């Protein structure tokens, strides 16, 4: 990351919350979807959304300033990225993930960051995923948006790692099964077991059934740190797990994965991981910080440190590669035969 030198660069960081809110509000009112059929002026968008013209003009101007829209002769249009990723129903649409999970849940939890960093979490603060997801409504809102947000990375995983010949997959903390479903669809010999909290697993069973995979994907209800795992697995997957649990549990989770893999089996760890020199990437570092806001004992992972943890657990052929650019990495490691 380039070092900051100017005051306006600091202001851009300090005022970043304004841009975030502008994006979430635009998604709530389907601004990008309304513009997906071509450019429009302020009156057009006001009519489609039912919002006051002046407020629409202010919002559209802010979105143009952020680079999410373009404007020419008073007519606004989606920027290429907005058209590809923020239009409802587009192939790579992840607007609901941003609008619901990030905008309505993560955005509020970041207010706990100061207390979490200082070690003085107040009574009633959310302090773990388990506590958070004991509320069925919160679990549903998070999980349904996360399911949509995980399908893209799951498809990437099928291109990164060939699971041909693997028959048993254990997805630890696998949520509603977005990765398990995608992997089973791509590798027809594969069956999967997903371990996650009861309110999440209940949703996952429905997703698996809708995908026609109820006979190939099973769910185990429970905290991944304590629940029973099946033995003899060909693949163990941990996606977004290590960043959301206390750092002291990292080594134990990797050791459990080793113990539950068949000889020659592979562990896949997909998570927010920063570079070895801890200079970034920015998004990976910020997501690690966000997790600290509601898991105060969370620990920042860097690529070299993750590799050392895997080797200490007994794994060989450890490789750490980029997954989601600037945000996540994928570590692949094998249990010796």
N, C-alpha and C positions, 0 to 999 in steps of 0.2 A: 504494500500500500504506500502511495506517495505521501511523504510527510507534509502536514499542514503548514502553510507559510502565511496565509492571508486571513484577515478578519472575516471576510465573507464566507470562507470555507468553514470557519467555526460556527458562523451563523447558520449555515446550511445544516450542520449537525444539530444545533440547538433547536431549530425550527422544523426538524424533520417530522415531528409528530403532526404538524399541520398537513403535510403532504399525505401522510398515511391516512388521516381522517378524510381528506378529500377523495382518495381512492375508494375507501370503504363506502362513503356516502354515494359516490357515483355508481358503485356496484349495487347498492341498495335500490337505487332508482333506475337501474338498467340503462345508464347513459350509453355505454359502449354497444349494447345490443341494439338500442334505438338508432345508432349511427352505422350499424353494420350494412345497411342497404345503400349507403352513400352519404355524402356530406349534407349538412342541414344548418339552418340558421337558428338563432336563439328562440324565435317564436315557434319554429317547428318542434324543438325539443320541449319547450314549455307546454305545448299542446299535447305531446305524446306522454309526458310525465304527469301532467296536472299540477305542476309547480309554478310558483310565481315567476314571471319573466325575469325580474331583476335578480332574483336569487339564482336562477338558472344561468344567467349571463356571468355572474360572479364565479359560479362553480366551473363552468366551461373554461373561463379564462384561467383559473387556477390549474385545471387539468392540462391546458395548453402550455402553461408555464412549466409544468412538470414534465412535459414531453409526451404525455399520454394521448393528447390530441394535437392535430395540426389545425391551423386557421388561415384562411385566405379569403379576402373580400367579404368578411363577416360570416363566412360559412365554416363550420367545424367538421372535422373528419377524424376517424380513428388513426392513430399512429400504427405502423405495421405490427408492433408488439401487442398493442391493445386489441387489434383485430384478431390476432392469432390466439391470444391467451385469455381475453376478458369478455368475449362475446359468448353469451349463453348458448350452449349447444355446439360451439366450435370444437374441432377435433381435440385440441389441446387446452380447452377451457379449464382453468382452475380458479375462476372467480369466486365460486361458492366457498372454496377452501379459504381464500383471503377474506371474504366478507364475513363468514360465520366463525371459523375457528380463530383466525388471527384478529379480525376486527372486533368480534363480540366477546372473545374469551381471553386470548393472549394479551390483547391490548390493555385490558383491565388488570390482569395479573402483574404486568410490569410495574405497577405502582407499589408492589411489595419489594421491589429490588433494593431500595435503600435499607429497609429493615433486614432483609436477608443478608446483604453484604456486611452490615454491622453486627449481625448475629443476635438481633433483638426482635425476632418475629413476634408480633402482637397476638394476643389470644384471638382466635377466630380466623386467622390467616390460613390460606391454603398452603400446606407444607409438603404435599406429595401427590403423585398421580392417584394412588390408592384412595386417599381422602377425597380428592376431587371427583373421581369416578364412582364413588359410593352414591352420588346423586344421579339418578337415572336420566334426568333431563339434561344435565351437563354432559354426561357420558355420551348421550345420543347426539347432541349438537357437535361435540368434538369429533366423535367417531365417524359420523356420516360425512363431515367435511374432510376429515383426514383420509377416509377411504378414497374419495375423489382425488385428493392431492397425492396419494401414494400410487395410483395406477400408472402414472408416467414413469416414476423411478423404477417401479416393478418391471415395466417393459424394457427399460434400460438394462436392468439386471439380467434379463434373458439374453441380451446381446453381449453382455460383459463376460458371463460365465456359462459354459455349456454344461447342463445337468443331464445330458443324455446318459442313460444307464442307471441314474439314481432312482431309487424307489421310495425312500422314506425321508421326508422333510419334517423337521421340527422348527416351527417359527415361534420363538420365545418373545413374548410381548408383542405378538403379531397383530393386535388390534382386531379389526373386522375381517381380516384375511385378504386384503388387497394383493399383497405379495403372493400368498399361498394360492389364491385363485388364478392369478396371472401365470405363475410358474406351472401349476397343474394344467392350465390350458395349453401352454407351450411345450410341455414335456408329458406326453400321455401316459407314461409308465409311472409317474410320480403320484404318491399319496402324501397327505400333509396332516400334521397335528399342530394346532395353534393354541398357545397358552396366553390367556389374558383375563382381566377382571370380569366377573359375572355379567355386569351390565353391558360390557363391550362384546363378550362372547355371544350373548343373546342376539345382538344385531348381526354378528358375523355369521351365525348359522343361517339367518335369512338370506344374506348375500350369497353364501355358498349354494343354498338351495336354488336361488334365482339363476345362478350360473350353471345349474345342472350338475353340481359337484358335491352334493350332500353325501354321496357314498364314498367320496375320496378325500374329503376334508373334515376332520374331527376337531372339536374344541374342548379344551380343558379349562374349567373355571378356576381362577385363583391368581394370586400375586406371583408373577414369574420368579421372584426371588425365593419363594417358599414352596410353590406347587410341585407336585410330582411330575417328572418328565419321563417319557418313554425311552427305553434303551435302544441300542443298535441302529442309530440313525445314520443315513448316508450324508445328509446335509443338516446342519443347524444354522438357522438364520437369526440374527439379532439386528433388527432395523430400528433405529431411533431408541434403542433400549439403554445403552450405557450413559447417554447424556441425561436420561431422566431418572436415574437411580443414584443413591449415595456413592461417592467415589470409592469408598472402602469396599464396596461390593463388586467392583470391576473384576478383580483377579478371581474372586470366587465364581462369578458367572462364567468366565472363560474356562476355569478348571472344570466346572460342571458340564460345559459343552464338550470338552475333551472326553470326559468320562461317559457321556451318553452317545458319542459317535462310535460307529463301527471302525475298526482299523482301516485306514485309508480314506475315511470320511472327511468332509470339508466343512469348515466353519466360515460363514460369511457375516461380516460385521459392517453394517451400513449406518453411518452416523455423521453428526456434525464434528468434523475433525479439522484442526488448524494445522498449518505447516510447522515443521520441526523448529524453525527459528521464532515462531510465535508472532510473526509480522502480519498475520491474516490467514486466509481471506476474511474480509470484513463480515460477510454474511454468516460464515461459519462461526466466527468469534461472537457475533451478536446473538445468534441462536443459543450458543452455550451460556451466554450471560442471561438470556431470557429464561432458560431452564433453572438457573440459580434462584430466580425470583420466586419460584414455587417448589423447588427442591434445594433448600439451602446447602445441603451436603453434597450437591452435584460437583463433579470435577471436570475441568477442561482437559480434553484429549488432544494430543498432537500426534502427528503421523509416526514419528520415531518412537514415542512413548507407547503408542498402541502396538507397534511391532514388537517392542521389548516385552510387553505384557503377554502377547501371544506366544512368544518364544519361551517365556518363563513358565507358561502353562503346559509346555511340551509340544507345541505345534511346530511344524517345519514348512518350508516352501512358502513363507509369509510374503505376501505382496500387498502393498497399499496403493490404490489408484484413485483417480478422481472419478466421482459419480455425477452428482449434480454440480455443474460448474460453479465455482466460488462458494459452494455451500456444504456439500457432503463428500465423503470419501468412502470407498469400499475396500475393506481388508479381506483377503482370501487366504486361508491357511489350512493345512492338512494335518490330520492325525497320522503319525507314521503307521505303516503296516506291520 
